[in-house]
């Protein structure tokens, strides 16, 4: 039973840290353009190959 007195504050601390990280990511505009990273993975190499072939 005394373990609950330790686990509950630790769980609350983890939740507060998770909420803090989430709001930090929102303020840092991490979620502003969700498709940008996906497109850059697919099409970034094509742009570099076109630049090298044009040189």
C-alpha positions in Angstrom: 0.0 0.0 0.0 2.9 2.4 0.7 4.1 1.9 -2.9 1.1 3.8 -4.1 2.4 6.9 -2.3 5.5 6.7 -4.4 4.0 5.7 -7.7 1.2 8.3 -7.9 3.5 11.3 -7.7 5.9 9.7 -10.2 3.0 9.1 -12.6 1.8 12.7 -12.1 5.3 13.9 -12.8 5.5 11.9 -16.0 2.2 13.3 -17.2 3.3 16.9 -16.5 6.6 16.3 -18.4 4.6 14.8 -21.3 2.3 17.8 -21.4 5.2 20.2 -21.2 7.0 18.5 -24.1 3.8 18.5 -26.2 3.2 22.3 -25.7 6.9 22.9 -26.4 6.5 21.1 -29.7 3.4 23.0 -30.6 5.0 26.4 -29.8 8.1 25.3 -31.8 5.7 24.7 -34.8 6.7 21.1 -35.1 3.2 20.2 -36.3 2.7 23.1 -38.7 3.4 21.2 -41.9 3.0 17.4 -41.4 3.5 16.5 -45.1 6.7 18.4 -45.6 9.0 15.7 -44.1 7.2 13.0 -46.0 7.7 14.8 -49.3 11.3 15.7 -48.6 12.1 12.0 -48.0 10.6 11.0 -51.3 11.7 13.9 -53.6 14.9 15.3 -52.1 17.2 12.9 -53.9 15.6 13.6 -57.3 16.4 17.3 -56.9 20.0 16.6 -56.1 20.4 14.2 -59.1 18.9 16.8 -61.4 21.3 19.4 -60.2 24.3 17.1 -60.7 23.2 16.1 -64.1 22.8 19.7 -65.2 26.3 20.6 -64.1 
